[in-house]
Amino acid sequence: MELLKVATKSSPNKVAGALAGVLREQGYAEMQAIGAGAVNQSVKAIAIARGFVAPSGLNLICIPAFIDIEIAGEKRTGIKFIVKPK
Amino acid sequence: MELLKVATKSSPNKVAGALAGVLREQGYAEMQAIGAGAVNQSVKAIAIARGFVAPSGLNLICIPAFIDIEIAGEKRTGIKFIVKPK
């Protein structure tokens, strides 16, 4: 399973392209974001990716969930987005 | 149609409660957020609301979209979340 890690500096357009690619390959995708900036870029990427896959008849939806991540020994709470066709 | 406006300072728990209430009343809900902080609080609220309505057999999903909003004569781009049971 490929996990797309999104950062504040990620380009929503590029993430949307990667998202569309992963969706084509495995039918669904998972994105991970830590912090408001990264969550914001993830949401924009999902909205953009909806446009990429809509002509193929796919209506993308997302499910947000909390995840606990350990970075350099420090526990952080992040957001995981499960993205899939309706 | 009730539109939930979410701000950076909104409490995700309170927004989740409001979201669950609107969902019970009209079957779906719309949230509006401008800026990374507000988008982040919206996403957290959706994740929390999933837990509120799951015992009733509802599996909440969301669809993010861009919206153009005019605030005090200035054009801003915001995010609209359509939240509904799958």
Backbone of each chain as nested JSON, in Angstrom:
{
  "chains": [
    {"id": "A", "residues": [
      {"number": 1, "name": "MET", "atoms": {"N": [0.848, -1.209, 0.0], "CA": [0.0, 0.0, 0.0], "C": [0.876, 1.25, 0.0]}},
      {"number": 2, "name": "GLU", "atoms": {"N": [0.621, 2.094, -0.97], "CA": [1.384, 3.332, -1.04], "C": [0.704, 4.414, -0.2]}},
      {"number": 3, "name": "LEU", "atoms": {"N": [1.482, 5.062, 0.666], "CA": [0.945, 6.126, 1.519], "C": [1.499, 7.458, 1.021]}},
      {"number": 4, "name": "LEU", "atoms": {"N": [0.618, 8.384, 0.695], "CA": [1.061, 9.697, 0.232], "C": [1.231, 10.618, 1.436]}},
      {"number": 5, "name": "LYS", "atoms": {"N": [2.473, 11.046, 1.675], "CA": [2.716, 11.967, 2.79], "C": [2.691, 13.39, 2.255]}},
      {"number": 6, "name": "VAL", "atoms": {"N": [1.807, 14.206, 2.831], "CA": [1.635, 15.573, 2.347], "C": [2.209, 16.555, 3.366]}},
      {"number": 7, "name": "ALA", "atoms": {"N": [2.959, 17.539, 2.876], "CA": [3.54, 18.561, 3.75], "C": [2.963, 19.925, 3.409]}},
      {"number": 8, "name": "THR", "atoms": {"N": [3.202, 20.886, 4.28], "CA": [2.715, 22.256, 4.056], "C": [3.194, 22.794, 2.714]}},
      {"number": 9, "name": "LYS", "atoms": {"N": [4.434, 22.405, 2.35], "CA": [5.007, 22.935, 1.113], "C": [4.682, 22.095, -0.126]}},
      {"number": 10, "name": "SER", "atoms": {"N": [3.926, 21.004, 0.073], "CA": [3.558, 20.184, -1.088], "C": [2.672, 20.995, -2.023]}},
      {"number": 11, "name": "SER", "atoms": {"N": [2.854, 20.781, -3.327], "CA": [1.98, 21.427, -4.31], "C": [0.692, 20.616, -4.433]}},
      {"number": 12, "name": "PRO", "atoms": {"N": [-0.459, 21.238, -4.158], "CA": [-1.733, 20.503, -4.247], "C": [-1.934, 19.86, -5.618]}},
      {"number": 13, "name": "ASN", "atoms": {"N": [-1.48, 20.539, -6.689], "CA": [-1.617, 19.99, -8.036], "C": [-0.81, 18.714, -8.213]}},
      {"number": 14, "name": "LYS", "atoms": {"N": [0.429, 18.722, -7.697], "CA": [1.287, 17.533, -7.822], "C": [0.749, 16.388, -6.981]}},
      {"number": 15, "name": "VAL", "atoms": {"N": [0.277, 16.711, -5.767], "CA": [-0.284, 15.678, -4.899], "C": [-1.535, 15.086, -5.56]}},
      {"number": 16, "name": "ALA", "atoms": {"N": [-2.34, 15.958, -6.204], "CA": [-3.554, 15.497, -6.891], "C": [-3.192, 14.525, -8.011]}},
      {"number": 17, "name": "GLY", "atoms": {"N": [-2.116, 14.817, -8.733], "CA": [-1.655, 13.936, -9.807], "C": [-1.224, 12.588, -9.254]}},
      {"number": 18, "name": "ALA", "atoms": {"N": [-0.479, 12.62, -8.154], "CA": [-0.016, 11.377, -7.515], "C": [-1.218, 10.573, -7.011]}},
      {"number": 19, "name": "LEU", "atoms": {"N": [-2.175, 11.295, -6.439], "CA": [-3.398, 10.678, -5.907], "C": [-4.156, 9.954, -7.026]}},
      {"number": 20, "name": "ALA", "atoms": {"N": [-4.312, 10.635, -8.161], "CA": [-5.008, 10.032, -9.309], "C": [-4.27, 8.783, -9.775]}},
      {"number": 21, "name": "GLY", "atoms": {"N": [-2.931, 8.839, -9.776], "CA": [-2.12, 7.684, -10.192], "C": [-2.324, 6.496, -9.261]}},
      {"number": 22, "name": "VAL", "atoms": {"N": [-2.258, 6.745, -7.954], "CA": [-2.431, 5.677, -6.963], "C": [-3.842, 5.088, -7.069]}},
      {"number": 23, "name": "LEU", "atoms": {"N": [-4.839, 5.957, -7.275], "CA": [-6.23, 5.495, -7.402], "C": [-6.399, 4.586, -8.606]}},
      {"number": 24, "name": "ARG", "atoms": {"N": [-5.746, 4.947, -9.713], "CA": [-5.836, 4.126, -10.925], "C": [-5.219, 2.759, -10.67]}},
      {"number": 25, "name": "GLU", "atoms": {"N": [-4.102, 2.737, -9.913], "CA": [-3.378, 1.483, -9.674], "C": [-4.067, 0.566, -8.674]}},
      {"number": 26, "name": "GLN", "atoms": {"N": [-4.48, 1.143, -7.537], "CA": [-5.001, 0.275, -6.473], "C": [-6.448, 0.556, -6.069]}},
      {"number": 27, "name": "GLY", "atoms": {"N": [-7.121, 1.459, -6.783], "CA": [-8.553, 1.655, -6.537], "C": [-8.889, 2.569, -5.374]}},
      {"number": 28, "name": "TYR", "atoms": {"N": [-7.918, 2.796, -4.481], "CA": [-8.132, 3.758, -3.395], "C": [-6.765, 4.292, -2.974]}},
      {"number": 29, "name": "ALA", "atoms": {"N": [-6.759, 5.317, -2.154], "CA": [-5.478, 5.9, -1.74], "C": [-5.552, 6.365, -0.3]}},
      {"number": 30, "name": "GLU", "atoms": {"N": [-4.391, 6.443, 0.341], "CA": [-4.32, 6.992, 1.69], "C": [-3.31, 8.127, 1.721]}},
      {"number": 31, "name": "MET", "atoms": {"N": [-3.701, 9.222, 2.364], "CA": [-2.813, 10.372, 2.506], "C": [-2.615, 10.644, 3.984]}},
      {"number": 32, "name": "GLN", "atoms": {"N": [-1.44, 11.136, 4.325], "CA": [-1.133, 11.444, 5.721], "C": [-0.642, 12.889, 5.811]}},
      {"number": 33, "name": "ALA", "atoms": {"N": [-1.176, 13.634, 6.794], "CA": [-0.778, 15.031, 6.959], "C": [-0.638, 15.361, 8.436]}},
      {"number": 34, "name": "ILE", "atoms": {"N": [0.392, 16.12, 8.769], "CA": [0.571, 16.578, 10.148], "C": [0.616, 18.099, 10.148]}},
      {"number": 35, "name": "GLY", "atoms": {"N": [-0.314, 18.701, 10.877], "CA": [-0.352, 20.16, 10.962], "C": [-1.364, 20.762, 9.991]}},
      {"number": 36, "name": "ALA", "atoms": {"N": [-1.837, 21.966, 10.365], "CA": [-2.899, 22.627, 9.609], "C": [-2.527, 22.87, 8.146]}},
      {"number": 37, "name": "GLY", "atoms": {"N": [-1.29, 23.28, 7.899], "CA": [-0.862, 23.573, 6.527], "C": [-0.92, 22.333, 5.653]}},
      {"number": 38, "name": "ALA", "atoms": {"N": [-0.446, 21.218, 6.197], "CA": [-0.419, 19.963, 5.442], "C": [-1.833, 19.431, 5.209]}},
      {"number": 39, "name": "VAL", "atoms": {"N": [-2.7, 19.587, 6.215], "CA": [-4.093, 19.15, 6.078], "C": [-4.778, 19.976, 4.985]}},
      {"number": 40, "name": "ASN", "atoms": {"N": [-4.51, 21.272, 4.99], "CA": [-5.077, 22.172, 3.983], "C": [-4.643, 21.775, 2.57]}},
      {"number": 41, "name": "GLN", "atoms": {"N": [-3.347, 21.492, 2.388], "CA": [-2.863, 21.083, 1.064], "C": [-3.491, 19.752, 0.646]}},
      {"number": 42, "name": "SER", "atoms": {"N": [-3.698, 18.858, 1.602], "CA": [-4.314, 17.559, 1.295], "C": [-5.744, 17.736, 0.796]}},
      {"number": 43, "name": "VAL", "atoms": {"N": [-6.485, 18.604, 1.48], "CA": [-7.886, 18.832, 1.106], "C": [-7.964, 19.446, -0.294]}},
      {"number": 44, "name": "LYS", "atoms": {"N": [-7.079, 20.421, -0.57], "CA": [-7.041, 21.022, -1.911], "C": [-6.715, 19.953, -2.957]}},
      {"number": 45, "name": "ALA", "atoms": {"N": [-5.747, 19.083, -2.63], "CA": [-5.347, 18.031, -3.574], "C": [-6.519, 17.099, -3.885]}},
      {"number": 46, "name": "ILE", "atoms": {"N": [-7.322, 16.788, -2.877], "CA": [-8.471, 15.9, -3.101], "C": [-9.49, 16.593, -4.02]}},
      {"number": 47, "name": "ALA", "atoms": {"N": [-9.748, 17.889, -3.758], "CA": [-10.698, 18.634, -4.599], "C": [-10.201, 18.671, -6.055]}},
      {"number": 48, "name": "ILE", "atoms": {"N": [-8.894, 18.873, -6.24], "CA": [-8.327, 18.919, -7.601], "C": [-8.391, 17.531, -8.251]}},
      {"number": 49, "name": "ALA", "atoms": {"N": [-8.032, 16.492, -7.481], "CA": [-8.035, 15.121, -8.015], "C": [-9.44, 14.687, -8.443]}},
      {"number": 50, "name": "ARG", "atoms": {"N": [-10.477, 15.212, -7.764], "CA": [-11.854, 14.916, -8.161], "C": [-12.074, 15.292, -9.63]}},
      {"number": 51, "name": "GLY", "atoms": {"N": [-11.469, 16.43, -10.019], "CA": [-11.582, 16.876, -11.406], "C": [-10.792, 16.002, -12.371]}},
      {"number": 52, "name": "PHE", "atoms": {"N": [-9.66, 15.448, -11.893], "CA": [-8.828, 14.591, -12.741], "C": [-9.532, 13.286, -13.076]}},
      {"number": 53, "name": "VAL", "atoms": {"N": [-10.259, 12.725, -12.098], "CA": [-10.832, 11.393, -12.308], "C": [-12.319, 11.416, -12.697]}},
      {"number": 54, "name": "ALA", "atoms": {"N": [-12.964, 12.585, -12.549], "CA": [-14.397, 12.689, -12.869], "C": [-14.716, 12.285, -14.312]}},
      {"number": 55, "name": "PRO", "atoms": {"N": [-13.869, 12.674, -15.301], "CA": [-14.18, 12.267, -16.686], "C": [-14.192, 10.746, -16.881]}},
      {"number": 56, "name": "SER", "atoms": {"N": [-13.532, 10.0, -15.98], "CA": [-13.563, 8.533, -16.051], "C": [-14.777, 7.975, -15.317]}},
      {"number": 57, "name": "GLY", "atoms": {"N": [-15.655, 8.862, -14.851], "CA": [-16.872, 8.395, -14.19], "C": [-16.694, 8.151, -12.703]}},
      {"number": 58, "name": "LEU", "atoms": {"N": [-15.533, 8.562, -12.147], "CA": [-15.314, 8.351, -10.716], "C": [-15.72, 9.587, -9.914]}},
      {"number": 59, "name": "ASN", "atoms": {"N": [-16.458, 9.368, -8.854], "CA": [-16.866, 10.432, -7.935], "C": [-16.114, 10.205, -6.621]}},
      {"number": 60, "name": "LEU", "atoms": {"N": [-14.974, 10.919, -6.461], "CA": [-14.122, 10.693, -5.282], "C": [-14.741, 11.236, -4.004]}},
      {"number": 61, "name": "ILE", "atoms": {"N": [-14.627, 10.443, -2.946], "CA": [-15.032, 10.902, -1.612], "C": [-13.845, 10.683, -0.677]}},
      {"number": 62, "name": "CYS", "atoms": {"N": [-13.866, 11.33, 0.476], "CA": [-12.789, 11.084, 1.432], "C": [-13.316, 10.888, 2.841]}},
      {"number": 63, "name": "ILE", "atoms": {"N": [-12.558, 10.133, 3.604], "CA": [-12.869, 9.858, 5.008], "C": [-11.663, 10.295, 5.831]}},
      {"number": 64, "name": "PRO", "atoms": {"N": [-11.816, 11.328, 6.685], "CA": [-10.699, 11.749, 7.521], "C": [-10.678, 10.985, 8.848]}},
      {"number": 65, "name": "ALA", "atoms": {"N": [-9.482, 10.702, 9.336], "CA": [-9.347, 9.986, 10.611], "C": [-8.106, 10.474, 11.334]}},
      {"number": 66, "name": "PHE", "atoms": {"N": [-8.11, 10.385, 12.644], "CA": [-6.921, 10.75, 13.422], "C": [-5.929, 9.592, 13.426]}},
      {"number": 67, "name": "ILE", "atoms": {"N": [-4.633, 9.917, 13.376], "CA": [-3.616, 8.88, 13.518], "C": [-2.522, 9.377, 14.46]}},
      {"number": 68, "name": "ASP", "atoms": {"N": [-1.952, 8.447, 15.206], "CA": [-0.821, 8.787, 16.074], "C": [0.459, 8.428, 15.347]}},
      {"number": 69, "name": "ILE", "atoms": {"N": [1.341, 9.398, 15.252], "CA": [2.595, 9.19, 14.529], "C": [3.752, 9.533, 15.461]}},
      {"number": 70, "name": "GLU", "atoms": {"N": [4.817, 8.742, 15.383], "CA": [5.991, 9.063, 16.198], "C": [7.082, 9.607, 15.293]}},
      {"number": 71, "name": "ILE", "atoms": {"N": [7.49, 10.839, 15.554], "CA": [8.547, 11.458, 14.758], "C": [9.693, 11.833, 15.679]}},
      {"number": 72, "name": "ALA", "atoms": {"N": [10.849, 11.221, 15.433], "CA": [12.041, 11.463, 16.241], "C": [11.726, 11.307, 17.737]}},
      {"number": 73, "name": "GLY", "atoms": {"N": [11.008, 10.233, 18.064], "CA": [10.715, 9.929, 19.463], "C": [9.583, 10.746, 20.059]}},
      {"number": 74, "name": "GLU", "atoms": {"N": [9.04, 11.679, 19.261], "CA": [7.978, 12.538, 19.771], "C": [6.639, 12.081, 19.19]}},
      {"number": 75, "name": "LYS", "atoms": {"N": [5.623, 11.996, 20.043], "CA": [4.311, 11.572, 19.557], "C": [3.536, 12.754, 19.013]}},
      {"number": 76, "name": "ARG", "atoms": {"N": [3.037, 12.619, 17.79], "CA": [2.237, 13.673, 17.171], "C": [0.913, 13.069, 16.719]}},
      {"number": 77, "name": "THR", "atoms": {"N": [-0.098, 13.896, 16.646], "CA": [-1.368, 13.433, 16.095], "C": [-1.509, 14.012, 14.696]}},
      {"number": 78, "name": "GLY", "atoms": {"N": [-1.76, 13.158, 13.764], "CA": [-1.918, 13.599, 12.382], "C": [-3.29, 13.228, 11.863]}},
      {"number": 79, "name": "ILE", "atoms": {"N": [-3.483, 13.537, 10.607], "CA": [-4.752, 13.195, 9.956], "C": [-4.454, 12.257, 8.785]}},
      {"number": 80, "name": "LYS", "atoms": {"N": [-5.239, 11.194, 8.708], "CA": [-5.147, 10.291, 7.566], "C": [-6.415, 10.474, 6.747]}},
      {"number": 81, "name": "PHE", "atoms": {"N": [-6.25, 10.59, 5.436], "CA": [-7.402, 10.689, 4.541], "C": [-7.478, 9.4, 3.723]}},
      {"number": 82, "name": "ILE", "atoms": {"N": [-8.606, 8.748, 3.789], "CA": [-8.83, 7.612, 2.904], "C": [-9.624, 8.179, 1.727]}},
      {"number": 83, "name": "VAL", "atoms": {"N": [-9.104, 8.014, 0.544], "CA": [-9.736, 8.586, -0.653], "C": [-10.121, 7.441, -1.591]}},
      {"number": 84, "name": "LYS", "atoms": {"N": [-11.379, 7.424, -1.999], "CA": [-11.835, 6.346, -2.886], "C": [-13.054, 6.782, -3.687]}},
      {"number": 85, "name": "PRO", "atoms": {"N": [-13.369, 6.045, -4.751], "CA": [-14.565, 6.386, -5.519], "C": [-15.799, 6.008, -4.703]}},
      {"number": 86, "name": "LYS", "atoms": {"N": [-16.851, 6.784, -4.873], "CA": [-18.096, 6.522, -4.159], "C": [-18.701, 5.232, -4.646]}}
    ]},
    {"id": "B", "residues": [
      {"number": 1, "name": "MET", "atoms": {"N": [-31.328, 25.606, 3.909], "CA": [-30.11, 24.816, 4.13], "C": [-29.199, 25.542, 5.116]}},
      {"number": 2, "name": "GLU", "atoms": {"N": [-28.823, 24.84, 6.166], "CA": [-27.923, 25.436, 7.148], "C": [-26.479, 25.228, 6.715]}},
      {"number": 3, "name": "LEU", "atoms": {"N": [-25.702, 26.327, 6.716], "CA": [-24.292, 26.245, 6.347], "C": [-23.463, 26.455, 7.609]}},
      {"number": 4, "name": "LEU", "atoms": {"N": [-22.598, 25.498, 7.918], "CA": [-21.743, 25.645, 9.099], "C": [-20.461, 26.368, 8.705]}},
      {"number": 5, "name": "LYS", "atoms": {"N": [-20.252, 27.546, 9.281], "CA": [-19.024, 28.28, 8.988], "C": [-17.999, 27.972, 10.076]}},
      {"number": 6, "name": "VAL", "atoms": {"N": [-16.862, 27.468, 9.658], "CA": [-15.833, 27.054, 10.618], "C": [-14.665, 28.032, 10.571]}},
      {"number": 7, "name": "ALA", "atoms": {"N": [-14.176, 28.418, 11.749], "CA": [-13.039, 29.324, 11.839], "C": [-11.861, 28.624, 12.516]}},
      {"number": 8, "name": "THR", "atoms": {"N": [-10.695, 29.251, 12.431], "CA": [-9.492, 28.685, 13.049], "C": [-9.711, 28.43, 14.537]}},
      {"number": 9, "name": "LYS", "atoms": {"N": [-10.476, 29.318, 15.172], "CA": [-10.673, 29.21, 16.619], "C": [-11.874, 28.35, 17.002]}},
      {"number": 10, "name": "SER", "atoms": {"N": [-12.591, 27.8, 16.009], "CA": [-13.727, 26.935, 16.306], "C": [-13.245, 25.687, 17.043]}},
      {"number": 11, "name": "SER", "atoms": {"N": [-14.022, 25.228, 17.999], "CA": [-13.699, 23.98, 18.678], "C": [-14.182, 22.816, 17.819]}},
      {"number": 12, "name": "PRO", "atoms": {"N": [-13.262, 21.914, 17.412], "CA": [-13.652, 20.791, 16.568], "C": [-14.773, 19.958, 17.197]}},
      {"number": 13, "name": "ASN", "atoms": {"N": [-14.739, 19.82, 18.539], "CA": [-15.781, 19.053, 19.226], "C": [-17.147, 19.699, 19.087]}},
      {"number": 14, "name": "LYS", "atoms": {"N": [-17.192, 21.028, 19.253], "CA": [-18.47, 21.736, 19.137], "C": [-18.981, 21.705, 17.697]}},
      {"number": 15, "name": "VAL", "atoms": {"N": [-18.071, 21.889, 16.744], "CA": [-18.476, 21.839, 15.337], "C": [-18.999, 20.433, 15.009]}},
      {"number": 16, "name": "ALA", "atoms": {"N": [-18.344, 19.413, 15.563], "CA": [-18.779, 18.025, 15.323], "C": [-20.192, 17.813, 15.859]}},
      {"number": 17, "name": "GLY", "atoms": {"N": [-20.492, 18.386, 17.021], "CA": [-21.831, 18.281, 17.608], "C": [-22.867, 18.95, 16.718]}},
      {"number": 18, "name": "ALA", "atoms": {"N": [-22.527, 20.152, 16.228], "CA": [-23.429, 20.89, 15.338], "C": [-23.645, 20.107, 14.041]}},
      {"number": 19, "name": "LEU", "atoms": {"N": [-22.565, 19.529, 13.542], "CA": [-22.594, 18.738, 12.308], "C": [-23.542, 17.541, 12.473]}},
      {"number": 20, "name": "ALA", "atoms": {"N": [-23.418, 16.853, 13.587], "CA": [-24.278, 15.688, 13.854], "C": [-25.743, 16.132, 13.927]}},
      {"number": 21, "name": "GLY", "atoms": {"N": [-25.99, 17.3, 14.54], "CA": [-27.35, 17.826, 14.641], "C": [-27.941, 18.136, 13.276]}},
      {"number": 22, "name": "VAL", "atoms": {"N": [-27.17, 18.82, 12.435], "CA": [-27.635, 19.171, 11.085], "C": [-27.874, 17.896, 10.269]}},
      {"number": 23, "name": "LEU", "atoms": {"N": [-26.989, 16.917, 10.418], "CA": [-27.136, 15.657, 9.677], "C": [-28.423, 14.934, 10.068]}},
      {"number": 24, "name": "ARG", "atoms": {"N": [-28.718, 14.958, 11.36], "CA": [-29.95, 14.313, 11.836], "C": [-31.176, 15.004, 11.247]}},
      {"number": 25, "name": "GLU", "atoms": {"N": [-31.121, 16.334, 11.162], "CA": [-32.271, 17.115, 10.682], "C": [-32.486, 17.021, 9.177]}},
      {"number": 26, "name": "GLN", "atoms": {"N": [-31.39, 17.2, 8.422], "CA": [-31.576, 17.285, 6.972], "C": [-30.824, 16.223, 6.165]}},
      {"number": 27, "name": "GLY", "atoms": {"N": [-30.198, 15.281, 6.837], "CA": [-29.606, 14.152, 6.121], "C": [-28.221, 14.401, 5.546]}},
      {"number": 28, "name": "TYR", "atoms": {"N": [-27.857, 15.685, 5.412], "CA": [-26.496, 15.991, 4.978], "C": [-26.144, 17.379, 5.506]}},
      {"number": 29, "name": "ALA", "atoms": {"N": [-24.887, 17.756, 5.395], "CA": [-24.471, 19.056, 5.919], "C": [-23.422, 19.687, 5.024]}},
      {"number": 30, "name": "GLU", "atoms": {"N": [-23.345, 21.012, 5.084], "CA": [-22.286, 21.715, 4.352], "C": [-21.514, 22.581, 5.316]}},
      {"number": 31, "name": "MET", "atoms": {"N": [-20.179, 22.537, 5.183], "CA": [-19.312, 23.363, 6.013], "C": [-18.477, 24.254, 5.117]}},
      {"number": 32, "name": "GLN", "atoms": {"N": [-18.154, 25.423, 5.626], "CA": [-17.355, 26.374, 4.843], "C": [-16.159, 26.819, 5.681]}},
      {"number": 33, "name": "ALA", "atoms": {"N": [-14.977, 26.806, 5.08], "CA": [-13.767, 27.202, 5.804], "C": [-12.864, 28.034, 4.907]}},
      {"number": 34, "name": "ILE", "atoms": {"N": [-12.29, 29.079, 5.481], "CA": [-11.337, 29.905, 4.732], "C": [-10.021, 29.905, 5.491]}},
      {"number": 35, "name": "GLY", "atoms": {"N": [-8.966, 29.448, 4.836], "CA": [-7.647, 29.421, 5.465], "C": [-7.317, 28.057, 6.049]}},
      {"number": 36, "name": "ALA", "atoms": {"N": [-6.007, 27.787, 6.153], "CA": [-5.516, 26.479, 6.583], "C": [-6.032, 26.083, 7.968]}},
      {"number": 37, "name": "GLY", "atoms": {"N": [-6.059, 27.031, 8.906], "CA": [-6.492, 26.723, 10.267], "C": [-7.939, 26.277, 10.301]}},
      {"number": 38, "name": "ALA", "atoms": {"N": [-8.779, 26.987, 9.553], "CA": [-10.21, 26.666, 9.523], "C": [-10.45, 25.326, 8.824]}},
      {"number": 39, "name": "VAL", "atoms": {"N": [-9.689, 25.066, 7.758], "CA": [-9.824, 23.788, 7.042], "C": [-9.427, 22.638, 7.981]}},
      {"number": 40, "name": "ASN", "atoms": {"N": [-8.35, 22.858, 8.735], "CA": [-7.877, 21.847, 9.683], "C": [-8.929, 21.545, 10.751]}},
      {"number": 41, "name": "GLN", "atoms": {"N": [-9.553, 22.579, 11.31], "CA": [-10.588, 22.367, 12.323], "C": [-11.792, 21.636, 11.72]}},
      {"number": 42, "name": "SER", "atoms": {"N": [-12.131, 21.967, 10.464], "CA": [-13.255, 21.304, 9.79], "C": [-13.002, 19.805, 9.649]}},
      {"number": 43, "name": "VAL", "atoms": {"N": [-11.775, 19.464, 9.225], "CA": [-11.426, 18.055, 9.008], "C": [-11.477, 17.284, 10.333]}},
      {"number": 44, "name": "LYS", "atoms": {"N": [-10.959, 17.913, 11.404], "CA": [-11.024, 17.277, 12.727], "C": [-12.476, 17.07, 13.137]}},
      {"number": 45, "name": "ALA", "atoms": {"N": [-13.315, 18.098, 12.897], "CA": [-14.733, 18.011, 13.273], "C": [-15.418, 16.853, 12.548]}},
      {"number": 46, "name": "ILE", "atoms": {"N": [-15.076, 16.655, 11.282], "CA": [-15.689, 15.562, 10.516], "C": [-15.268, 14.21, 11.103]}},
      {"number": 47, "name": "ALA", "atoms": {"N": [-13.972, 14.08, 11.433], "CA": [-13.467, 12.823, 12.015], "C": [-14.181, 12.543, 13.343]}},
      {"number": 48, "name": "ILE", "atoms": {"N": [-14.378, 13.588, 14.158], "CA": [-15.053, 13.427, 15.451], "C": [-16.536, 13.087, 15.239]}},
      {"number": 49, "name": "ALA", "atoms": {"N": [-17.183, 13.793, 14.304], "CA": [-18.612, 13.555, 14.037], "C": [-18.856, 12.125, 13.549]}},
      {"number": 50, "name": "ARG", "atoms": {"N": [-17.875, 11.558, 12.842], "CA": [-18.003, 10.163, 12.405], "C": [-18.272, 9.253, 13.607]}},
      {"number": 51, "name": "GLY", "atoms": {"N": [-17.579, 9.548, 14.713], "CA": [-17.765, 8.765, 15.936], "C": [-19.122, 9.007, 16.577]}},
      {"number": 52, "name": "PHE", "atoms": {"N": [-19.636, 10.243, 16.437], "CA": [-20.947, 10.572, 17.02], "C": [-22.076, 9.824, 16.326]}},
      {"number": 53, "name": "VAL", "atoms": {"N": [-21.987, 9.688, 15.017], "CA": [-23.114, 9.108, 14.264], "C": [-22.929, 7.63, 13.93]}},
      {"number": 54, "name": "ALA", "atoms": {"N": [-21.709, 7.107, 14.111], "CA": [-21.443, 5.708, 13.78], "C": [-22.351, 4.729, 14.532]}},
      {"number": 55, "name": "PRO", "atoms": {"N": [-22.632, 4.976, 15.843], "CA": [-23.517, 4.044, 16.564], "C": [-24.928, 3.966, 15.958]}},
      {"number": 56, "name": "SER", "atoms": {"N": [-25.331, 5.004, 15.194], "CA": [-26.637, 4.979, 14.517], "C": [-26.532, 4.292, 13.156]}},
      {"number": 57, "name": "GLY", "atoms": {"N": [-25.38, 3.73, 12.863], "CA": [-25.215, 2.993, 11.606], "C": [-24.835, 3.875, 10.437]}},
      {"number": 58, "name": "LEU", "atoms": {"N": [-24.477, 5.152, 10.719], "CA": [-24.096, 6.049, 9.626], "C": [-22.578, 6.05, 9.441]}},
      {"number": 59, "name": "ASN", "atoms": {"N": [-22.148, 5.939, 8.194], "CA": [-20.73, 6.011, 7.846], "C": [-20.523, 7.311, 7.069]}},
      {"number": 60, "name": "LEU", "atoms": {"N": [-20.076, 8.344, 7.79], "CA": [-19.945, 9.676, 7.163], "C": [-18.783, 9.76, 6.188]}},
      {"number": 61, "name": "ILE", "atoms": {"N": [-19.037, 10.399, 5.04], "CA": [-17.968, 10.679, 4.087], "C": [-18.008, 12.182, 3.788]}},
      {"number": 62, "name": "CYS", "atoms": {"N": [-16.937, 12.706, 3.22], "CA": [-16.977, 14.119, 2.86], "C": [-16.419, 14.355, 1.462]}},
      {"number": 63, "name": "ILE", "atoms": {"N": [-16.899, 15.399, 0.844], "CA": [-16.462, 15.811, -0.487], "C": [-15.993, 17.259, -0.382]}},
      {"number": 64, "name": "PRO", "atoms": {"N": [-14.691, 17.508, -0.591], "CA": [-14.204, 18.888, -0.529], "C": [-14.29, 19.562, -1.892]}},
      {"number": 65, "name": "ALA", "atoms": {"N": [-14.594, 20.854, -1.9], "CA": [-14.683, 21.616, -3.147], "C": [-14.216, 23.046, -2.904]}},
      {"number": 66, "name": "PHE", "atoms": {"N": [-13.724, 23.679, -3.955], "CA": [-13.325, 25.083, -3.846], "C": [-14.56, 25.973, -3.98]}},
      {"number": 67, "name": "ILE", "atoms": {"N": [-14.577, 27.075, -3.228], "CA": [-15.644, 28.063, -3.395], "C": [-15.039, 29.465, -3.379]}},
      {"number": 68, "name": "ASP", "atoms": {"N": [-15.651, 30.356, -4.149], "CA": [-15.223, 31.756, -4.145], "C": [-16.134, 32.532, -3.214]}},
      {"number": 69, "name": "ILE", "atoms": {"N": [-15.529, 33.215, -2.28], "CA": [-16.302, 33.976, -1.291], "C": [-15.836, 35.426, -1.325]}},
      {"number": 70, "name": "GLU", "atoms": {"N": [-16.787, 36.337, -1.19], "CA": [-16.402, 37.749, -1.139], "C": [-16.563, 38.242, 0.289]}},
      {"number": 71, "name": "ILE", "atoms": {"N": [-15.475, 38.685, 0.873], "CA": [-15.514, 39.208, 2.241], "C": [-15.042, 40.65, 2.232]}},
      {"number": 72, "name": "ALA", "atoms": {"N": [-15.93, 41.558, 2.634], "CA": [-15.627, 42.995, 2.666], "C": [-15.045, 43.456, 1.325]}},
      {"number": 73, "name": "GLY", "atoms": {"N": [-15.681, 43.02, 0.228], "CA": [-15.275, 43.448, -1.104], "C": [-14.054, 42.733, -1.653]}},
      {"number": 74, "name": "GLU", "atoms": {"N": [-13.453, 41.83, -0.827], "CA": [-12.245, 41.138, -1.263], "C": [-12.594, 39.693, -1.628]}},
      {"number": 75, "name": "LYS", "atoms": {"N": [-12.061, 39.225, -2.753], "CA": [-12.367, 37.86, -3.17], "C": [-11.401, 36.868, -2.52]}},
      {"number": 76, "name": "ARG", "atoms": {"N": [-11.966, 35.859, -1.873], "CA": [-11.149, 34.831, -1.236], "C": [-11.58, 33.471, -1.776]}},
      {"number": 77, "name": "THR", "atoms": {"N": [-10.649, 32.528, -1.762], "CA": [-11.024, 31.17, -2.123], "C": [-11.109, 30.353, -0.846]}},
      {"number": 78, "name": "GLY", "atoms": {"N": [-12.213, 29.695, -0.662], "CA": [-12.396, 28.881, 0.52], "C": [-12.64, 27.436, 0.135]}},
      {"number": 79, "name": "ILE", "atoms": {"N": [-12.889, 26.644, 1.147], "CA": [-13.193, 25.231, 0.918], "C": [-14.576, 24.936, 1.472]}},
      {"number": 80, "name": "LYS", "atoms": {"N": [-15.364, 24.236, 0.672], "CA": [-16.671, 23.778, 1.131], "C": [-16.59, 22.266, 1.292]}},
      {"number": 81, "name": "PHE", "atoms": {"N": [-17.086, 21.775, 2.407], "CA": [-17.137, 20.329, 2.63], "C": [-18.601, 19.897, 2.598]}},
      {"number": 82, "name": "ILE", "atoms": {"N": [-18.915, 18.97, 1.731], "CA": [-20.234, 18.348, 1.755], "C": [-20.072, 17.074, 2.585]}},
      {"number": 83, "name": "VAL", "atoms": {"N": [-20.856, 16.962, 3.649], "CA": [-20.729, 15.813, 4.548], "C": [-22.043, 15.049, 4.542]}},
      {"number": 84, "name": "LYS", "atoms": {"N": [-21.975, 13.755, 4.276], "CA": [-23.195, 12.954, 4.229], "C": [-22.903, 11.491, 4.528]}},
      {"number": 85, "name": "PRO", "atoms": {"N": [-23.928, 10.713, 4.844], "CA": [-23.697, 9.288, 5.066], "C": [-23.409, 8.616, 3.728]}},
      {"number": 86, "name": "LYS", "atoms": {"N": [-22.583, 7.603, 3.753], "CA": [-22.216, 6.884, 2.533], "C": [-23.416, 6.112, 2.011]}}
    ]}
  ]
}
